[in-house]
Each structure stands twice: as structure tokens, then as C-alpha cells.
Amino acid sequence: MLNKYKLPIITVFLVLFIDQFIKLYIKSHYPTGEVCRIFGDWSRITFTENAGMAFGLEFGGNYGKLALSVFRIVAVIAGVFYIRKIVKEGEHKGFIICVSLILAGALGNILDSAFYGLIFDRGSVLNPNTGDWEGYYETAKFTTHGYAGFLQGHVVDMFYFPIYKGQFPEWFPFWGGEYFEFFNAIFNFADMSISFGVGIILVFQKWLFKPKSSEVPVH
């Protein structure tokens, strides 16, 4: 029985292992801020904590975060049932892997939100005056007295690739003359897993969704 689900199980656990290993190492060894530069200014490891959605986006403060965590859990449960369905129906293995990558990414960020507030002694703090989450300048330590409750922890992000920096031309609508970076989001391995799974499905959908052969009824 389990042999039939070996492919999605291995995919999910491999992504979760890599994702959590990176996050736990970064969280327990560095304060928030830049850790190192890999290939120069355009590729950095920058530790930040995300209280909202993927790629550093935020959503409605503490209540928004709780709502988002609950939504993620519901989405993961639905994802498990969906993988069970497509495995039973014999869908393309590539499609099963892609859906498993998306599921694993969502689950990886849920683990941060659910447990990091319980097992670490410090996390980013919401400044009521600015409405922004502020980092900290000391290394977080494992503890039995965490900085937040269940589902109130912050997601750890670290990959930052500001490939290009410049200004929009003056004639550009809305943002003319303003400074911009591409790509300025800070993300983690779980976000990469979700993006990769979605991207492969979009790019190779004709290959992944080959029409199933159907028998023509004989009259």
C-alpha cells in the first residue's frame, strides 16, 4: 500500500529535511540581518523573519497571521487528499512530484509558524507605531519558554538575490524615477519548492497532462 505512495512521501520528506535544516541552522547561529555574500552583491544570505506569506509578504498583523496559518493547514490537508487522488488515478509521475513539492513547501512554512515560537527564545517583534516587524541583534537560543504561542511563530527566510538595482525611467507609469531592485524578495527553500512545483506544471502542462486514452464503445 505504502509502496504506491513512495514517490510523494520521499519528495515531501526530502524537501522538509533540507528546508528545516537550513532554517534551524540560520535561526540558531545568526541574528537577523546579512549573513554572507555568495557571489557578490547580487546573491546573499540575509536572515529575516516573515510574519505573513511567502517571499516576505505580510498579511494583517497577528490576526492575519493566525488566519493565514489556519488556511495553510487546511490547504495542506486538501493537498494530501489530492495527492492520494492523483496517485490512485495513475497521473503522470512528474505531476505527482510537482504537487508534492507544493505540498512540502506549504508544510515547511507551517512548521515554522507552528513551532518556532515555542522552541526559540526570541523572534521579530511588531512595532505598534510603524506596523513593521523588527528583527533582533542577538542569536536566538533553544528554550522551553518560547517567544510566541502555537501558530504565532515567524517563518525564517534567508535567500536574497537583488540581481539588478536601478531607477525606473521618468516616463514609466506610476513609478517613474523611483528606485527599484529586481529581485528584492527574501525567501526560503520551502518557497523555492512551491515556486518550482507551480512553474514546472505551468511550463510543461502539455507533457504532464497527456490526454488519457479512452475506449470507443462498440455498437
Secondary structure, DSSP 8 states (H G I E B T S, - for coil): -GGGGHHHHHHHHHHHHHHHHHHHHHHHH--SEEEEESSSTTSEEEEEEESSSGGG---SHHHHHHHHHHHHHHHHHHHHHHHHHHHHTT--HHHHHHHHHHHHHHHHHHHIIIIIHHHBS---EE-TTT--EE--SS---B-SS-SS-TT---EEEEEE---EEEE--TTSTTTTT-EEEET--EE-HHHHHHHHHHHHHHHTHHHHT----------
